[in-house]
């Protein structure tokens, strides 16, 4: 279940020993999704969709076993995550702020794709992040496209150059 917060989120930096031990190059933080604003393709992901997505047994299992892994870019030909393409790890589920945004931290891992992401982030590029999942699209009473919360399966959040949610941009908070 998503936690709702009313005040600013606090950030606790990792010790250099913990970063080295866990293979973390850096940490990114920011909005990863919106419960209010539709995506660039006009689809809305509701609050209840995200509640259900993060309550799915497979997603809960991932967090219990270390986090939800993500790739550098969305894969073109599959929905499942390829362990050889992992760049980031979301160690904890996001929290929802008062603006209806889901806010999360992701760790950039010391993997081939993680090293590329880290260099770009160190350069100053502000990565986007985008959910990877599958589900039906339905029309609400106003004729808007909404992703069906009962069919949506969340697979990952991936670092992308152009996120589906315009404000889903992460900033480097630790390197």
C-alpha positions in Angstrom: 0.0 0.0 0.0 1.2 3.5 -0.8 2.0 5.9 2.0 0.6 9.4 1.6 2.8 12.3 2.8 1.8 15.9 3.3 5.2 17.5 4.0 8.5 17.4 2.1 10.2 14.0 2.0 13.4 13.7 4.0 16.5 12.1 2.4 18.9 10.0 4.4 22.2 9.6 2.6 23.9 6.2 2.4 27.3 5.8 4.1 30.2 5.2 1.7 30.6 1.7 3.2 27.0 0.9 2.5 27.2 2.2 -1.1 30.3 0.1 -1.8 29.0 -3.0 -0.1 25.7 -2.8 -2.0 27.2 -1.8 -5.4 25.5 1.6 -5.6 27.0 4.4 -7.7 24.5 7.1 -6.9 20.9 7.8 -6.0 18.2 9.6 -7.9 15.0 10.9 -6.5 11.8 12.5 -7.8 8.3 12.0 -9.1 7.9 8.7 -10.9 4.2 8.8 -11.8 1.0 10.9 -11.4 -2.4 9.9 -10.1 -3.8 13.2 -11.5 -2.1 14.1 -14.8 -2.6 11.9 -17.8 0.5 10.6 -19.7 1.8 12.2 -22.9 -0.3 9.6 -24.8 -3.5 10.8 -22.9 -3.9 7.8 -20.6 -4.7 8.2 -16.9 -3.3 6.0 -14.2 -5.5 6.4 -11.1 -4.6 6.4 -7.5 -6.4 3.1 -7.0 -4.4 1.6 -10.0 -1.1 2.4 -8.3 -2.4 1.1 -4.9 -3.3 -2.2 -6.5 -0.1 -2.3 -8.6 2.2 -1.9 -5.6 0.1 -4.5 -3.7 0.5 -7.2 -6.3 2.2 -10.3 -4.8 5.0 -10.3 -7.4 5.8 -6.6 -6.7 5.7 -7.1 -2.9 8.0 -10.1 -3.4 10.5 -8.0 -5.3 10.6 -5.4 -2.5 11.0 -8.2 0.1 14.0 -9.5 -1.8 15.8 -6.2 -2.3 13.8 -3.9 -4.5 12.1 -3.4 -7.8 14.8 -3.5 -10.6 14.6 -1.3 -13.7 16.5 -1.1 -16.9 18.1 1.7 -18.9 15.4 2.4 -21.5 12.2 0.3 -22.0 12.8 -2.9 -23.8 11.1 -3.0 -27.2 10.2 -6.7 -27.4 9.3 -7.9 -23.9 7.7 -6.9 -20.7 9.7 -8.9 -18.2 13.0 -7.4 -16.8 16.3 -8.8 -18.2 18.8 -9.1 -15.3 21.6 -8.3 -17.7 20.0 -4.9 -18.6 19.3 -3.7 -15.0 20.6 -0.2 -14.2 18.6 0.8 -11.2 16.9 -0.6 -8.1 13.9 1.0 -6.3 14.6 -0.2 -2.7 11.2 0.9 -1.3 7.8 1.6 -2.7 7.1 5.3 -3.6 5.1 7.6 -1.4 2.3 9.9 -2.7 2.6 13.6 -2.1 -0.2 16.1 -1.8 0.0 16.9 -5.6 -0.9 13.3 -6.5 2.6 12.4 -7.6 4.3 9.2 -6.6 7.8 10.1 -5.3 10.6 7.5 -5.1 14.4 7.1 -4.7 16.2 4.7 -7.1 19.7 3.5 -6.6 22.0 3.5 -9.7 23.8 0.1 -9.6 27.3 -0.7 -10.5 26.3 -2.7 -13.6 27.2 -2.0 -17.3 23.9 -0.1 -17.8 24.1 1.5 -14.4 27.5 2.9 -15.2 26.1 4.6 -18.4 23.2 6.0 -16.4 25.5 7.2 -13.7 27.9 9.0 -16.1 24.9 10.8 -17.8 23.5 11.8 -14.4 26.9 13.0 -13.2 27.1 15.1 -16.4 23.9 16.7 -15.4 21.3 14.9 -17.5 18.0 14.7 -15.6 16.6 11.2 -16.5 13.0 10.5 -16.9 11.5 7.4 -15.4 8.5 5.5 -16.8 6.5 2.5 -15.6 6.6 -0.7 -17.6 3.5 -2.8 -17.4 0.5 -4.2 -19.2 -3.2 -3.8 -18.9 -6.4 -2.9 -20.7 -7.3 0.7 -21.6 -10.9 1.7 -20.9 -12.9 4.9 -21.4 -14.2 6.8 -18.4 -17.6 8.6 -18.3 -16.0 11.7 -19.8 -14.5 9.8 -22.7 -11.0 9.8 -21.4 -8.6 6.8 -21.7 -7.9 5.2 -18.3 -5.7 2.2 -17.7 -7.9 -0.5 -16.1 -6.8 -1.0 -12.5 -8.1 -4.6 -12.5 -6.0 -5.7 -15.5 -2.8 -3.7 -15.0 0.3 -5.7 -14.1 3.4 -3.6 -13.0 6.7 -5.0 -14.2 9.2 -2.2 -13.5 10.1 1.4 -13.6 12.8 2.1 -16.2 15.1 5.1 -16.8 14.2 6.8 -20.0 15.2 9.9 -22.0 11.6 11.1 -22.5 9.1 9.9 -19.8 5.4 9.3 -20.4 4.7 11.6 -17.5 6.3 14.9 -18.3 7.2 15.7 -14.7 8.6 12.3 -14.0 12.2 13.5 -13.9 14.7 12.4 -11.3 17.5 14.4 -9.8 20.8 13.2 -8.5 20.7 13.4 -4.7 23.9 11.4 -4.0 26.9 10.3 -5.9 
